[in-house]
Amino acid sequence: MSSVLDGVDQRTQLVGQNRLELLLFKLSGRQRYGINVFKVQEVIHCPSLTALPHSNPVVRGIANMRGRTIPVMDLAMAIGKRPLESTENCFVIITEYNRSVQGFLVDSVERIVNMNWEEILPPPRGVGKGNFLTAVTRVDEELVEIIDVEKVLSEIVGVETDVSEELREETDEESPVRILIVDDSSVARNQVKRTCEQLGMTTMLASNGKEGLDELLELVSDGADIRDKLDLVISDVEMPEMDGYTLTTEIRRHERLKNIPVMLHTSLSGVFNEDMVKKVGADKFVPKFNADELARMVRETLDEHPR
């Protein structure tokens, strides 16, 4: 099954074109789910798993793969569905999120589809805050749900969001900083919000690149320059309707927006991210998620771009 990812390096060409490729899979029913290929390292038949006593029940065990010990999580159980009964005929999707590698146990893996981010839509409003969806789309006239993996990992592993006392003490209350945070994951959005607010900064929130761009255009609708209204944009890369690279490109094209500093904050990894930062005109790239690292990068970016 790993052959489904052959040529993944060539797929980096999609980045910056508001396009992505989704790996489609199923859990314990007919519903299809999707995950961005860039976050997938490998797809394998489920190997022998070693149980971990006293671990979260979502963790079905650990697998030893090429010298690495990888936790394997039952993705169906993680999002509140019926757990997979047996691992014998299942697959494991090996992924890298937020600088950690883990496997997600799934029932079956189908294929990769090439999509435009404009075809990836926010979850319906009626699904409620407790859902694990970050977006939805349609493939072959069927609904595909894209799971908020960052929320899954946050609930299973936990994420430290406290900024160190040393960094908090550096806050300059006489010059309040205003930041727009753009991220489709509610968990990631709130992590960044909490980090910035611990530094005494005020925040605005948007759930995708299109919404973020609309917020920026509204701020300058009176003819003002964006720096009179805002100090920094912190944006995710992967988002429905408009990704972070396209958002940055649109900001740099607009006369009244082009001077705002932009930081890209993402769970994607790889050298191509640094290349794309330069290509689209972003100021910084910082991988998710370390509160102190993000705080330092925010301060560094603001110091380099004073009002």
N, C-alpha and C positions, 0 to 999 in steps of 0.2 A: 504493500500500500504506500510505502514511502516514495514510490515512483510518481505519485500524484503531485509531488513537489519538485520534480525535476525541472531545472532551469529557473529556480526561484530568483537567482541573482538578476536574471534578465527582467524580472518583474519590477525591479526598482525603477524602471523607465516610466512606470505609471505614476510614480510619486510626483506631485507638482502639477499633474494634469487633471486634478479633481477626480481621479479614478482609483479603483482598488480591485482586488480579487478576493472573493470570499470562498472559503472552504466550507462546503455544505455537509451537514451531518444530522443524525437523528439520535434521540435519547431512548425513552421507553415507549414511544408511540409513533404516530404518523407525522407529527409536527416536525418541520425542518428548522434547523438552526444554522447560523453562519458565524464564522470567525475570520478575521483578516489574515490572509496568507503570510503577511510580513511578520506576524507574531508566532507563526508555526515553524518549528525546527524540523519536525519529523512526524510521520503517522505510522504506527506499528500495530500489529496484533498484540493484544494484551499479554505481557510476559508474566512469569511467575512473580507473585507479590508477597512480600514479607510484612505481616501485620505489625503495627506499632501499638503496644499496650498503652491505654489511657490517652490515645490520640483522639482528635475530633472524629466522630463517626463518619463524616464525609470522606475522610482519608481512608481509602480501602487498603492502603499499604504502601511500601516503597519498592522501587525497582532499581536494580543495579544495571546501568547501561554505560558501557565503555568507560569504566572508571568513575562514573558519577552515580550518586544516590539521589533518586528523584521521587518525590512524593506523588502518588497517583490519587486523584480525587474523583469521586462519583459526581459528575456534573449534574445529573438529573436530581440527585438528592440535594445538592448544593442550592438548587433554585426551587426547592420545595416540591419536586415531583417524586414519583415512586422510584426508589433506588433500583438499579439494575440487579437482577437476581443472581446472575452468574457472570464471571469475567471470561469464561472459556472462549466464547466466540465474539468478544467485544474488541474494540480498538482503543488505543490510547493516542491522544493528540498531544505531542510534546510541545510546549509553548514557553516563550520567554516574555514575562510581564514584569515591569518595574524592577529590572535587574535580577530577577529570580527565575529559575527554570522549574516547571512543574508539568505533570501530565494530567490530562482530563480524560476519564473513562467515558466512552460513548458507545452506543449500541452499534452504529454503522456509520461509515463515511462514504459520501456519494461522489462528488466531483468539485472542481473549481470553476467558478463563474466570474467573468469580467464584468464589472459594474461601474457606473458613474455615480459619484457621491450624491448627485442630484436625485438619483433613484432611491437613495437610502433616506428614510423618513424617520422623524422622531416617533416614539411610541404613542399610541392613541391616548388621549388625556384620561380616558375612563379606566385605565389599567391600575391606577393607584400608585402611591409612593413605595409600596412594599414589593413592587415587581423587580425583576432582574434583567429588564430589557434596556438596552441603550439605543436601539433603533429597530426598524422593521423595513422589509422590502418585499418585492414579489418576484418569484422565479417560476416560469412555466405556469403562470396564473395561480400559483399557490403562495401563501404568506410564509415568509422566512423571518424568524425572530433572531436578532443579533443580541447576544447576551452581554450584560455589563460585567465582564470578568473582573474588573477592578473592585466592584462591589462584592463579588463572590469571595475574592481573596481577602478583602478587608474583614469580612465576617468570619472567615475561617482562621486566617493567620493574624489579622490585626495590623494596624499601621500606626506608628508613633507620629503624632501631629504637634507635639509641644516643641516650641522653639527654645533654645538654650537661654538661660538667664542673661548670659553675656550679650547675646544679640538683641534681646528685648531691651536691655539697658541703653542701647545705642539709639533708641527712638528719639526723633526730633519732633516734639509735639508742637513746636511753633510753626512748623511748615508741613501741614497735613498732606499726605500723598493719596492720590485717587487712582484706583486700578480697576480695569475691566478684565474679568476672568471669564474665559470662553472654554467650555468643556461639556461634552454630552453626557458624561458620567456624573451623576449627582454626588457620588462619593468623592470623586476626584475634585469636583468643583468646590465642595465644602472643605476638603483638605487644604486647598490653596487659599480659600477664603480665611480659614482659621489661622494659617501661617501669616498672612498679610495683616490680619487684624491684631495679632499678637505684637506686631511691630508698630501699631498705632495707625495703620493705614485704613482708608475707607474703600469699600469695594462695590462694584456693580457686577451682575452675573448675566451670562447668556449661555444657552444650551447648545448652540451650534454656530458655525461660521457665518451663516446668513443672518441669524439673529444678532450676532455680534456686530456685523457690518451695519445692520439697520440701526443699532444702538449708537454707533459712532456717527453715522450720517445725521441722526436726530440731534446729536450734541452740537454739530456744526451747521445746523439748518438755519441759524440766525446769521450766518456769515462769519462766525468766529473761527479762529484757528483751534485745532484740537488741543494744543498744549495749554490753552486757556481753561480747558474743561477737564483734562485728563492727563495723567503722568505716564501711564504704562498700560500695555495690553499683554496679558499672559494667556496664551492660547494652546489648547490641545492641537494635535495634528489630525487625528481621525475623528471626523464628525459628520453626521448626516447633513445633506443638502449642500454644504460647502466645507471643505477641509481647511485645516489651519494654514497650509501652504498657499491655497487660493485666497484665503482671507488676507494673508500678509501681502500677496501680490496686489490685491485690490486696494489695500491701504496705501501702498507705495505709489499707486497710479493716481490717487486722488489728491488734488492740490492742497486741500485743507486738512487732510489726514496724514500725509506722507511723513511728517516729522515726528510722529508718535513712536517711541521705542516699542518694539515687539519682541517678546520672549516666547519661544515655542517650548512647551512642557509636555512630554509625551512618554508613554510606556514603550513606544517603538525603540528599537536599538539598531545600531549599525552605522558605518561610516557615511552611508548615503544621506543620513539625516544632516550631518555637518555640511555636506556638499549642498543640500537643498536649502539650508539656512542662508548660505551665501547667495545662492541662485535667486531666491525670492526676496531677499533683502531684509530678513529678520536680523535682530541684533544678537540674540543668544539662543542657544539650545541647551536645555537641562533635562536629563532623564528623570522620570518619576521613581519613587517619591521619597525624598528625604527633607524634612522640614528645615533643618539648619542649612543644607546646601541650597535649597530654594531661596531661603531668606538672604543668604549671602549674595546669591546671584541677582536678586531683586535690588539689593542695595548697590551692588557693583554697576548694574545697568543704569540706575538712576543717577549715580555719581558721574557716569560717562555722558549722560544727557541731561544736564541741569536745565531748569526752566529759563 
